[in-house]
């Protein structure tokens, strides 16, 4: 690997195409001339070698990085700790890849040029604080809930075709109740060739699996309750905002919520920013379909909960219905208003003026 000699203190911009094992970096001058590109291992020594190589070309203005929340998470933390201005670069559009082709050299140069042109302005999330820990536990909880649901579906499907002596013993109406009853089944392992005993063993194993997921979810819920209460005490006082909703909104906003310049930017990030869809004689708005869909779901469930339990929200619904709005349009308005409230509360909780 050749390292350029530092002749002049030229201002340079870099772009990085990140992968699981390697990172490919290209360096441009402030006028867009390509100075070089090089591949480095995705490891702490590789991060240091990458930064030293870029710095040898001149003064680093900023570095655009793809996949800051996944493959380049470690590199982003390293560069931020070194005082580098890091910008998040979106992956190339499919049409661009179809026209220009795809390679590491093409992608890292494209990332550098987007950064130079000012197209990449997003600041990556900070991933060294409490919210990152909340994200880890939330991911584990979502996985456990999904696996538990799958096991419950399998248990109930197996009961449909199980031998009659087994089906007659499982009388509960709910899936959770059936799982509890299946824990009492005992099979003769010496007679597993008979469908009766095979069904008993399979149902009990599924029930044991479901009980394990119940315990795992309860443990994660207990830890998340304490962590989210520490991170967002103001947000949790709002009607309809549970620990799960608050955790998702914290994850979406990030530790450094000041990277979002306004509550409108947060609303767009959550997919609740209104966009016009008027045509001819119709004049209406809808919410754009981008952004974080999990955050959008959280805002939707908060709105639904408030429509049931919050008198102020119900009064708003009645007033807007008299104005001629449909329930769907009113829900869209509520989600936008809730996003504004959440943004201000998160700024308060995270200590952002």
C-alpha positions in Angstrom: 0.0 0.0 0.0 1.5 3.3 -1.0 1.0 6.4 1.2 1.1 9.8 -0.5 3.6 12.3 0.8 2.1 15.4 2.4 3.3 18.3 0.2 0.6 20.9 0.7 -2.2 21.3 3.2 -4.9 20.9 0.6 -8.5 20.5 1.8 -9.8 17.0 0.9 -13.1 15.1 1.1 -13.4 11.4 1.4 -16.1 8.8 0.8 -16.3 5.3 2.2 -18.1 2.3 0.9 -18.5 0.0 3.9 -18.6 -3.8 4.0 -18.5 -6.4 6.7 -14.8 -7.2 6.4 -13.4 -4.3 4.4 -13.9 -0.6 3.9 -13.1 1.1 0.6 -12.2 4.8 0.6 -11.8 7.4 -2.1 -10.3 10.9 -1.6 -11.2 14.0 -3.6 -9.9 17.6 -3.7 -12.3 20.4 -3.0 -12.6 20.9 -6.8 -13.6 17.2 -7.3 -10.3 15.7 -8.6 -9.8 12.1 -7.5 -6.6 11.8 -5.5 -6.7 8.1 -4.8 -8.7 5.1 -3.5 -7.7 2.3 -1.2 -9.1 -0.7 0.7 -8.7 -1.2 4.4 -9.7 -4.0 6.9 -12.8 -3.3 9.0 -11.0 -3.4 12.4 -9.5 -0.9 14.8 -6.0 -1.0 13.3 -7.7 -0.7 9.8 -9.6 2.4 11.0 -6.4 4.0 12.1 -4.6 3.2 8.9 -7.6 4.5 6.9 -7.6 7.8 8.7 -3.8 8.2 8.4 -4.0 7.5 4.7 -6.7 10.1 4.1 -5.0 12.7 6.3 -1.7 12.3 4.3 -3.5 13.9 1.3 -4.3 17.1 3.2 -6.7 18.6 5.8 -9.8 16.6 6.1 -13.0 18.7 5.6 -15.5 15.9 6.0 -16.0 12.2 5.3 -19.1 10.7 3.8 -19.8 7.1 5.0 -22.3 4.6 3.8 -24.1 2.2 6.2 -23.2 4.2 9.4 -25.8 2.2 11.3 -24.6 -1.2 10.2 -21.3 -2.2 8.5 -19.6 1.2 9.2 -20.9 1.6 12.8 -17.5 0.9 14.3 -15.7 3.1 11.8 -18.2 5.9 12.4 -17.6 5.8 16.2 -13.8 5.9 15.6 -13.9 8.8 13.2 -16.3 10.8 15.4 -14.0 10.2 18.4 -11.1 11.6 16.3 -13.0 14.8 15.7 -13.8 14.1 12.1 -16.9 15.6 10.5 -18.8 12.5 9.4 -21.8 12.6 7.1 -24.2 9.8 6.4 -24.5 8.9 2.7 -27.5 7.0 1.3 -26.7 3.9 -0.8 -26.8 4.5 -4.6 -30.2 4.4 -6.3 -30.9 1.2 -8.3 -31.1 3.3 -11.5 -27.7 4.8 -10.9 -26.2 1.3 -10.4 -27.9 0.2 -13.6 -26.4 3.0 -15.6 -22.9 3.2 -14.1 -22.4 -0.3 -12.8 -21.3 -1.2 -9.3 -17.9 -1.8 -7.7 -16.2 -0.6 -4.5 -14.3 2.0 -6.4 -17.4 3.4 -8.0 -19.4 3.4 -4.8 -16.8 5.1 -2.6 -16.1 7.8 -5.2 -19.9 8.4 -5.5 -20.1 8.7 -1.7 -17.3 11.3 -1.8 -18.9 13.3 -4.6 -22.3 13.3 -2.8 -20.5 14.7 0.3 -18.6 17.3 -1.7 -21.8 18.4 -3.5 -23.6 18.8 -0.2 -26.1 16.1 -1.0 -25.0 14.1 2.1 -25.9 16.4 5.0 -27.2 14.0 7.6 -25.2 13.5 10.8 -24.9 9.9 12.0 -26.6 8.8 15.2 -24.4 8.7 18.3 -24.1 5.0 19.3 -22.2 5.2 22.5 -24.9 6.0 25.1 -28.0 4.8 26.8 -30.2 4.8 23.7 -27.9 2.4 21.9 -28.3 0.0 24.9 -32.1 0.5 24.7 -31.9 -0.4 21.0 -30.0 -3.7 21.7 -32.6 -4.8 24.3 -35.5 -3.7 22.1 -34.2 -5.8 19.2 -33.9 -8.8 21.4 -37.5 -8.3 22.7 -38.9 -8.0 19.2 -37.2 -11.2 18.2 -38.5 -13.0 21.3 -42.1 -11.8 20.6 -41.9 -12.9 17.0 -40.6 -16.3 17.9 -43.2 -16.7 20.7 -46.0 -15.9 18.2 -44.6 -18.4 15.7 -44.4 -21.1 18.4 -48.0 -20.4 19.5 -49.2 -20.7 15.9 -47.4 -24.0 15.5 -48.8 -25.4 18.8 -52.4 -24.5 17.8 -51.9 -25.9 14.3 -50.6 -29.2 15.8 -53.5 -29.5 18.1 -56.0 -29.4 15.2 -54.6 -32.7 13.9 -53.5 -34.3 17.2 -55.1 -37.6 18.3 -58.4 -37.2 20.1 -57.1 -38.1 23.6 -54.7 -35.2 23.4 -57.2 -32.7 22.0 -59.8 -33.6 24.6 -57.3 -32.6 27.4 -56.6 -29.2 26.0 -59.7 -27.2 26.7 -58.4 -23.6 27.0 -59.7 -21.1 24.5 -56.6 -18.9 24.2 -53.3 -19.9 22.7 -51.5 -19.0 25.9 -53.9 -21.1 27.9 -53.4 -24.1 25.6 -49.6 -23.7 26.0 -50.0 -23.9 29.8 -52.1 -27.1 29.6 -49.6 -28.6 27.1 -46.9 -28.3 29.8 -48.7 -31.0 31.7 -48.5 -33.6 28.9 -46.1 -36.5 29.4 -45.1 -38.8 26.6 -43.7 -42.3 26.8 -40.4 -41.8 24.9 -40.3 -45.6 24.3 -43.4 -45.4 22.3 -42.7 -42.3 20.1 -43.6 -44.4 17.0 -47.2 -44.0 18.1 -48.7 -40.6 17.0 -50.3 -40.1 20.4 -47.0 -40.0 22.3 -45.2 -38.1 19.5 -47.9 -35.5 19.6 -47.6 -35.2 23.4 -43.9 -34.7 23.2 -44.1 -32.2 20.4 -46.8 -30.1 22.1 -44.9 -30.1 25.4 -41.6 -29.0 23.7 -43.5 -26.2 22.0 -45.1 -25.2 25.3 -41.7 -25.2 27.1 -40.3 -23.0 24.3 -43.2 -20.6 24.7 -42.7 -20.4 28.5 -39.0 -19.7 27.9 -40.0 -16.8 25.6 -42.4 -15.5 28.2 -39.7 -15.3 30.8 -37.2 -13.7 28.3 -39.8 -11.0 27.4 -40.6 -10.3 31.0 -36.9 -9.9 31.9 -36.3 -7.6 28.9 -39.4 -5.6 29.8 -38.2 -5.0 33.3 -34.8 -3.8 32.2 -36.3 -1.6 29.4 -38.7 0.0 31.9 -35.9 1.3 34.0 -33.7 2.4 31.1 -36.5 4.2 29.2 -37.6 5.9 32.4 -34.1 7.2 32.9 -33.8 8.4 29.3 -37.3 9.9 28.7 -39.1 10.7 31.9 -41.1 13.6 30.4 -42.2 11.6 27.4 -43.5 8.8 29.5 -45.9 11.1 31.3 -47.9 11.7 28.1 -51.2 9.9 27.5 -50.9 6.7 25.4 -47.1 6.5 25.4 -45.9 3.3 26.9 -42.3 2.0 27.5 -42.3 0.3 24.1 -43.5 3.3 22.2 -41.0 5.6 24.0 -38.2 3.2 23.4 -38.9 3.1 19.7 -39.1 6.9 19.4 -35.8 7.3 21.3 -34.2 4.8 18.9 -35.5 6.7 15.9 -34.4 10.1 17.2 -31.0 9.0 18.5 -28.9 10.2 21.3 -27.9 13.3 19.4 -31.4 14.6 18.6 -29.9 18.0 17.8 -28.9 16.5 14.4 -32.6 17.0 13.5 -32.9 20.7 12.9 -36.6 21.0 13.6 -39.7 19.1 14.6 -40.7 19.0 10.9 -37.5 17.0 10.2 -38.4 14.6 13.0 -42.0 14.2 11.6 -40.5 13.4 8.2 -38.1 10.9 9.8 -41.2 9.2 11.4 -43.1 9.2 8.1 -45.8 11.6 9.3 -44.9 14.7 7.2 -47.9 15.8 5.0 -47.5 15.9 1.3 -50.0 17.2 -1.3 -51.9 14.7 -3.4 -54.3 17.2 -5.1 -55.6 16.7 -8.6 -58.3 18.4 -10.5 -61.1 19.3 -8.2 -59.7 17.4 -5.2 -57.5 19.2 -2.7 -56.1 17.0 0.1 -53.0 15.9 1.8 -51.6 12.5 2.9 -48.5 11.4 4.9 -45.5 10.4 2.9 -44.6 6.7 3.0 -40.9 7.0 3.8 -39.1 7.3 7.1 -38.9 4.8 10.0 -42.0 2.6 9.8 -41.6 1.4 13.3 -41.7 4.9 14.6 -44.7 5.6 12.3 -46.5 2.5 13.9 -45.7 3.8 17.4 -47.3 7.2 16.6 -50.3 5.5 15.1 -50.9 3.4 18.2 -50.5 6.4 20.4 -53.1 8.2 18.4 -55.5 5.2 18.5 -55.1 5.0 22.3 -55.8 8.7 22.8 -58.9 8.5 20.7 -60.2 5.9 23.2 -59.0 7.4 26.5 -58.2 11.1 26.1 -61.2 13.5 26.2 -59.2 16.2 24.4 -58.4 14.0 21.5 -62.0 12.7 21.2 -63.2 16.3 21.2 -60.7 17.1 18.4 -62.0 14.1 16.4 -65.6 15.3 16.7 -64.7 18.9 15.7 -62.7 17.8 12.6 -65.5 15.4 11.6 -67.9 18.3 11.5 -65.4 20.0 9.2 -65.8 17.2 6.8 -62.6 15.2 7.4 -62.6 11.4 7.3 -61.3 9.4 10.3 -58.2 8.4 8.3 -57.4 12.1 7.6 -58.0 13.0 11.3 -55.6 10.2 12.3 -53.0 11.6 10.0 -53.4 15.1 11.6 -53.1 13.5 15.1 -49.9 11.6 14.2 -48.4 14.9 13.0 -49.3 16.7 16.2 -48.1 13.9 18.4 -44.7 13.9 16.5 -44.4 17.6 17.4 -45.1 16.9 21.1 -42.7 13.9 21.1 -39.9 15.9 19.5 -40.2 18.7 22.1 -40.3 16.2 25.0 -37.3 14.3 23.7 -35.3 17.5 23.4 -36.2 18.2 27.1 -35.3 14.7 28.2 -32.0 14.5 26.2 -30.9 17.9 27.4 -31.0 19.7 24.1 -31.8 23.5 24.3 
